Structures are given as structure tokens and as C-alpha cells.
Amino acid sequence: MVKQIRQAIAAEYANTLGLVVYKNGEIVLEEYFNGANREESVHTFSIVKSIVAILIGIAIDKGYIKSVNQRVLDFFPDYRLKRNQEQLKDVSIENFLTMTVPYKFKSEPWTKVCTSEDWGLAILPQIGGKQAIGEQFHYSTLGVHLLSDIIKVATGMDMKTFATKYLFEPLGIKEVPIANVYDRKSQEEFYKARNNRGWVKDPNDNYTAGWGLSMTTDDFAKIGVMVLNKGEYKGQRIVSEEYINAMLAEHEEGYGYLWWIYPKDTTIKIIRKEYNTGKYDSYCANGVGGSLVAVIPELNAVISMACSLVYNPKPRMELINNWIIPYLESLKE
């Protein structure tokens, strides 16, 4: 069946670089494509959002943040409201985790934000407008960057230092260096580069929370294994089970705390095409190009795929349902 999986990936998911599958805490499938190998780091775009959700949980567990209900302006006491920003007074961390923050913009103001000194602070004036908090699911890659500022203010550590100490090192993930991104051209090069291990930061040393983290396929898989085990990794508690349960609860349709929630036997729409979620509940960290970390509790399994940048690729759900899940089911317990 492994041969058929490789053939299916080569034929229909050709931008795949790495595939690592865990079952019962052990790697049961590890394959690489297009000249990639297990040491190659890949920029997986929005998967970092799901990692940031975990970091918020760790910060809450350690008392740096009171709870997900803590108001964002608690961390920016000197900020003065601008016009049409009354909602900001009540915006909480949970609103960022569930993508229910009201924004003034319809399309993300990349140039305005990414040419500023502090990208998170540049987002604050963009919050508000005509909508109420929670009125609309508003997916914003730039918006969640404010969580990086919050972690730094709350803990006194930049997000990479905090992640290294409390997440990466306990999981055996080696050092992630600073990514060499400083303008639009270097950003585009980072998107397309191969083996570009690193984490992008803004000029004020706040690391990106919505994109910009490049690690190996297995690094991402280890994070999925920890989530599968309700916050534990090899007997060590990383984040509380209570927080993991809240993170994977469906707060908005199909969405938890920066994790996608796929109930079994459900039809969902991905890139204008409908798919069935399959026979098992799953929880996914998704990134542009098809990169993902899928946690499937009923199979005690984690699937990690790292992919090169392709816009609007074929979603991996059919690959998982048609090939990888049958392979997992075929394995003896």
C-alpha cells in the first residue's frame, strides 16, 4: 500500500516534499519527494497559527496570561482608541484564537502593516468598524500577529525564545534560527526557498504568528503527537489537558483555537469544492500548498505533510481518506 500512496502523491499532489505518519507514538510511514529528505525544513505558512494557539495555552498554564478571556488592551495600557474602535475595549485573546475579531479592512493591509516597526501594534488601529465582536468569522493572518506581541509583553520573552524553552526543546525540536527576511523581495524568496529553516520576525523582534515558520516535517508531526496525547509528550506535561480540550472544541463552524475541526461524515467546502471528512473525527493545522498536521484520535494517529508553495492545490483530504487511513487501519495494534 505504501507504493500506491507514493504513486498517488506523485500523480496528484506533486508539490509534496515530506510525509510523516505516527501511530501509537511511533513513525509508521515516512516518505520524501522531489529530492527532499528528513532534515529539510519547509515553510508551511499557516501551520504556525496552530502552534501559536498552543503557546497561548502554555502562557496561561504558567500564569503569564490570566485566561483566553483576558482583554487585549490589558497588554497595551497606553493605547488610545481611534475612531470607530469602541469594540476594541472588549476584544479578548479568545476572539483572536477563534477569528472573531471585527476589522475595518476587507482585504489584509500587508504593505501598511509589514512596513511598520511593530506589525502587531500596526494591527490595533485596524480593529473596529461596523461589525460587533463575534458577528463574523474573519480569518486574518495579519491579525493573529498581535498574539506575538501579547506573548512578549506577558512573558518578557519574544515568542521564539518562549517556544524554544517550553515547546520545542521538550519535544526534541532543534534550534530554529532567525529567518533572513527584511523586505518584500526577501519575503518572496523565503516563500519559495528550499531547506530554509527559520522563523520570521518584525523589526521589533516579534516573531510571526500567521506565517513564517520553517521546520522539518517530523518537527511539525511531533507537535501533533503532543496534541493527540492531550498536552503530554513522552510523559512530560507540555500544556494542560483542559486547554487542549478547549483548543479542539468547535467554537466557530469548523474552527477551534486556530485549529480546523473536521467532524466525521460531514461535508465541507475547501477551495470551492465539497469533500467528505471521512469516517473519523480529525483536527488539523493547515497551511498554503497543502501542508498540514492532522490529528486523528480514534486511530491514535498523526499525519504530517510538508509541501512547497502552490496556490489552490488539490486538498489532501481525499489522499488521507482514500490511501493513508486505509493504510493505518491495516496496521496491527
C-alpha positions as semicolon CSV with decimal commas, in nm:
position;residue;x (nm);y (nm);z (nm)
1;M;0,000;0,000;0,000
2;V;0,297;0,234;0,057
3;K;0,378;0,206;-0,313
4;Q;0,024;0,316;-0,402
5;I;0,049;0,612;-0,161
6;R;0,370;0,723;-0,328
7;Q;0,213;0,687;-0,672
8;A;-0,096;0,884;-0,570
9;I;0,117;1,165;-0,430
10;A;0,338;1,178;-0,739
11;A;0,036;1,184;-0,970
12;E;-0,199;1,423;-0,792
13;Y;-0,010;1,601;-0,512
14;A;0,318;1,670;-0,685
15;N;0,426;1,963;-0,466
16;T;0,457;1,733;-0,162
17;L;0,802;1,733;-0,003
18;G;0,758;1,526;0,312
19;L;0,509;1,283;0,467
20;V;0,546;1,153;0,823
21;V;0,276;0,940;0,985
22;Y;0,267;0,837;1,352
23;K;0,052;0,565;1,506
24;N;0,064;0,476;1,874
25;G;0,356;0,713;1,922
26;E;0,577;0,555;1,656
27;I;0,655;0,651;1,296
28;V;0,481;0,402;1,068
29;L;0,530;0,585;0,739
30;E;0,797;0,834;0,634
31;E;0,841;0,934;0,273
32;Y;1,008;1,226;0,094
33;F;0,961;1,360;-0,257
34;N;1,119;1,598;-0,508
35;G;1,466;1,548;-0,364
36;A;1,364;1,640;-0,009
37;N;1,485;1,450;0,299
38;R;1,404;1,423;0,671
39;E;1,644;1,708;0,759
40;E;1,489;1,955;0,515
41;S;1,285;2,232;0,673
42;V;0,978;2,363;0,494
43;H;0,783;2,686;0,535
44;T;0,429;2,564;0,597
45;F;0,260;2,905;0,625
46;S;-0,048;2,892;0,849
47;I;0,051;2,584;1,050
48;V;0,231;2,832;1,276
49;K;-0,110;2,972;1,375
50;S;-0,196;2,640;1,536
51;I;0,139;2,636;1,715
52;V;0,076;2,987;1,848
53;A;-0,255;2,864;1,991
54;I;-0,055;2,608;2,190
55;L;0,187;2,876;2,309
56;I;-0,104;3,085;2,438
57;G;-0,218;2,781;2,636
58;I;0,129;2,734;2,785
59;A;0,140;3,103;2,882
60;I;-0,197;3,065;3,056
61;D;-0,086;2,748;3,235
62;K;0,223;2,926;3,366
63;G;0,028;3,229;3,485
64;Y;0,164;3,482;3,238
65;I;-0,185;3,530;3,092
66;K;-0,498;3,511;3,310
67;S;-0,718;3,327;3,061
68;V;-0,835;3,337;2,699
69;N;-1,097;3,585;2,819
70;Q;-0,837;3,845;2,915
71;R;-0,886;4,164;2,717
72;V;-0,624;4,253;2,462
73;L;-0,593;4,613;2,580
74;D;-0,468;4,485;2,918
75;F;-0,137;4,431;2,740
76;F;-0,132;4,774;2,575
77;P;-0,238;5,016;2,851
78;D;-0,100;5,320;2,669
79;Y;-0,302;5,261;2,353
80;R;-0,565;5,525;2,281
81;L;-0,874;5,429;2,083
82;K;-0,911;5,570;1,735
83;R;-1,232;5,648;1,551
84;N;-1,480;5,358;1,522
85;Q;-1,290;5,142;1,769
86;E;-1,529;5,103;2,059
87;Q;-1,534;4,723;2,011
88;L;-1,161;4,702;2,084
89;K;-1,226;4,767;2,452
90;D;-1,390;4,425;2,477
91;V;-1,184;4,221;2,230
92;S;-1,028;3,923;2,408
93;I;-0,748;3,682;2,330
94;E;-1,014;3,423;2,255
95;N;-1,150;3,643;1,975
96;F;-0,811;3,620;1,804
97;L;-0,794;3,245;1,862
98;T;-1,138;3,195;1,706
99;M;-1,101;3,456;1,428
100;T;-1,397;3,657;1,556
101;V;-1,224;3,995;1,581
102;P;-1,403;4,273;1,388
103;Y;-1,169;4,452;1,146
104;K;-1,210;4,771;0,947
105;F;-1,047;4,614;0,641
106;K;-1,191;4,365;0,392
107;S;-0,855;4,262;0,247
108;E;-0,542;4,237;0,458
109;P;-0,328;4,556;0,462
110;W;0,003;4,379;0,406
111;T;0,203;4,681;0,293
112;K;0,077;4,907;0,571
113;V;0,147;4,651;0,841
114;C;0,470;4,498;0,714
115;T;0,640;4,833;0,653
116;S;0,579;4,936;1,015
117;E;0,821;4,885;1,304
118;D;0,582;4,668;1,506
119;W;0,338;4,466;1,299
120;G;0,116;4,378;1,594
121;L;0,077;4,739;1,704
122;A;0,000;4,827;1,342
123;I;-0,296;4,589;1,364
124;L;-0,451;4,756;1,669
125;P;-0,587;5,060;1,477
126;Q;-0,735;4,821;1,219
127;I;-0,970;4,664;1,476
128;G;-1,323;4,801;1,482
129;G;-1,559;4,922;1,214
130;K;-1,928;4,844;1,179
131;Q;-1,940;4,483;1,297
132;A;-1,979;4,361;1,651
133;I;-1,734;4,123;1,816
134;G;-1,811;3,769;1,703
135;E;-2,057;3,877;1,438
136;Q;-1,847;3,728;1,161
137;F;-1,570;3,470;1,122
138;H;-1,293;3,689;0,980
139;Y;-0,983;3,486;0,900
140;S;-0,683;3,717;0,928
141;T;-0,319;3,618;0,901
142;L;-0,202;3,966;0,995
143;G;-0,446;3,996;1,284
144;V;-0,309;3,699;1,478
145;H;0,037;3,859;1,475
146;L;-0,085;4,062;1,772
147;L;-0,066;3,739;1,976
148;S;0,312;3,751;1,931
149;D;0,321;4,097;2,089
150;I;0,096;3,974;2,371
151;I;0,324;3,679;2,449
152;K;0,625;3,911;2,459
153;V;0,452;4,165;2,684
154;A;0,312;3,896;2,914
155;T;0,622;3,678;2,948
156;G;0,911;3,916;2,888
157;M;1,034;3,675;2,619
158;D;0,999;3,701;2,244
159;M;0,781;3,426;2,103
160;K;1,069;3,223;1,959
161;T;1,251;3,218;2,293
162;F;0,929;3,123;2,472
163;A;0,851;2,850;2,217
164;T;1,205;2,712;2,235
165;K;1,200;2,688;2,615
166;Y;0,852;2,549;2,668
167;L;0,764;2,366;2,345
168;F;1,046;2,295;2,103
169;E;1,313;2,175;2,347
170;P;1,076;1,944;2,540
171;L;0,971;1,790;2,206
172;G;1,330;1,745;2,089
173;I;1,298;2,004;1,813
174;K;1,637;2,156;1,739
175;E;1,707;2,528;1,736
176;V;1,511;2,738;1,490
177;P;1,722;3,036;1,375
178;I;1,604;3,382;1,275
179;A;1,489;3,380;0,913
180;N;1,662;3,627;0,685
181;V;1,352;3,823;0,583
182;Y;1,366;4,202;0,586
183;D;1,172;4,328;0,283
184;R;0,922;4,221;0,016
185;K;1,185;4,058;-0,205
186;S;1,340;3,851;0,075
187;Q;0,991;3,754;0,191
188;E;0,906;3,616;-0,153
189;E;1,240;3,433;-0,163
190;F;1,166;3,279;0,176
191;Y;0,829;3,159;0,046
192;K;0,990;2,972;-0,243
193;A;1,323;2,862;-0,097
194;R;1,405;2,501;-0,012
195;N;1,551;2,398;0,323
196;N;1,508;2,746;0,470
197;R;1,485;2,663;0,842
198;G;1,397;2,971;1,043
199;W;1,130;3,199;1,188
200;V;1,049;3,544;1,050
201;K;1,029;3,842;1,286
202;D;0,925;4,203;1,255
203;P;1,166;4,494;1,323
204;N;1,061;4,496;1,690
205;D;1,161;4,129;1,738
206;N;0,807;3,994;1,742
207;Y;0,800;3,663;1,556
208;T;0,528;3,599;1,302
209;A;0,215;3,427;1,430
210;G;0,033;3,376;1,100
211;W;0,311;3,258;0,867
212;G;0,691;3,248;0,857
213;L;0,798;2,933;1,048
214;S;1,004;2,671;0,865
215;M;1,081;2,335;1,031
216;T;1,104;1,971;0,926
217;T;0,806;1,751;0,851
218;D;0,877;1,549;1,165
219;D;0,912;1,863;1,381
220;F;0,554;1,952;1,291
221;A;0,447;1,591;1,343
222;K;0,585;1,590;1,699
223;I;0,364;1,886;1,783
224;G;0,069;1,688;1,651
225;V;0,165;1,390;1,866
226;M;0,168;1,613;2,173
227;V;-0,179;1,744;2,084
228;L;-0,302;1,387;2,026
229;N;-0,179;1,298;2,375
230;K;-0,379;1,584;2,530
231;G;-0,077;1,803;2,601
232;E;0,177;1,538;2,703
233;Y;0,488;1,424;2,518
234;K;0,684;1,118;2,632
235;G;0,546;1,152;2,983
236;Q;0,616;1,525;3,015
237;R;0,327;1,770;3,050
238;I;0,368;2,049;2,793
239;V;0,026;2,216;2,811
240;S;-0,279;2,135;3,020
241;E;-0,537;1,884;2,901
242;E;-0,804;2,140;2,986
243;Y;-0,658;2,387;2,739
244;I;-0,612;2,125;2,465
245;N;-0,978;2,027;2,502
246;A;-1,082;2,392;2,469
247;M;-0,848;2,441;2,172
248;L;-1,002;2,148;1,986
249;A;-1,363;2,234;2,070
250;E;-1,567;2,380;1,784
251;H;-1,607;2,749;1,874
252;E;-1,696;2,860;1,521
253;E;-1,819;2,628;1,246
254;G;-1,526;2,401;1,169
255;Y;-1,287;2,603;1,385
256;G;-1,140;2,578;1,734
257;Y;-0,850;2,786;1,865
258;L;-0,655;2,834;1,539
259;W;-0,713;2,465;1,459
260;W;-0,958;2,336;1,198
261;I;-1,218;2,092;1,330
262;Y;-1,350;1,822;1,095
263;P;-1,630;1,607;1,245
264;K;-1,662;1,267;1,080
265;D;-1,912;1,203;0,800
266;T;-1,952;1,574;0,733
267;T;-1,945;1,758;0,400
268;I;-1,717;2,061;0,398
269;K;-1,610;2,301;0,125
270;I;-1,240;2,351;0,050
271;I;-1,143;2,585;-0,235
272;R;-1,493;2,583;-0,381
273;K;-1,516;2,202;-0,390
274;E;-1,704;1,983;-0,144
275;Y;-1,538;1,695;0,038
276;N;-1,648;1,439;0,292
277;T;-1,445;1,442;0,612
278;G;-1,438;1,063;0,621
279;K;-1,509;0,809;0,892
280;Y;-1,309;0,966;1,176
281;D;-1,310;1,298;1,360
282;S;-0,991;1,492;1,289
283;Y;-0,823;1,813;1,398
284;C;-0,598;1,991;1,151
285;A;-0,335;2,259;1,133
286;N;-0,344;2,368;0,768
287;G;-0,107;2,571;0,553
288;V;-0,091;2,706;0,199
289;G;0,013;2,448;-0,058
290;G;-0,143;2,152;0,119
291;S;0,085;2,138;0,422
292;L;-0,095;2,001;0,725
293;V;-0,080;1,830;1,060
294;A;-0,385;1,605;1,103
295;V;-0,462;1,457;1,444
296;I;-0,695;1,153;1,435
297;P;-0,766;1,037;1,792
298;E;-0,969;0,726;1,708
299;L;-0,672;0,584;1,517
300;N;-0,422;0,724;1,769
301;A;-0,252;0,874;1,466
302;V;-0,093;1,193;1,337
303;I;-0,031;1,276;0,972
304;S;0,219;1,549;0,884
305;M;0,267;1,670;0,528
306;A;0,503;1,947;0,420
307;C;0,454;2,096;0,075
308;S;0,615;2,357;-0,145
309;L;0,424;2,672;-0,232
310;V;0,140;2,613;-0,477
311;Y;-0,173;2,825;-0,460
312;N;-0,508;2,642;-0,466
313;P;-0,358;2,290;-0,466
314;K;-0,572;1,981;-0,457
315;P;-0,675;1,939;-0,092
316;R;-0,516;1,642;0,082
317;M;-0,842;1,515;0,233
318;E;-0,904;1,263;-0,047
319;L;-0,545;1,138;-0,020
320;I;-0,587;1,088;0,354
321;N;-0,928;0,922;0,329
322;N;-0,855;0,704;0,025
323;W;-0,500;0,594;0,098
324;I;-0,343;0,691;0,431
325;I;-0,633;0,596;0,659
326;P;-0,674;0,251;0,498
327;Y;-0,300;0,202;0,548
328;L;-0,332;0,297;0,915
329;E;-0,629;0,065;0,957
330;S;-0,428;-0,222;0,806
331;L;-0,161;-0,199;1,072
332;K;-0,183;-0,435;1,366
333;E;-0,233;-0,275;1,705
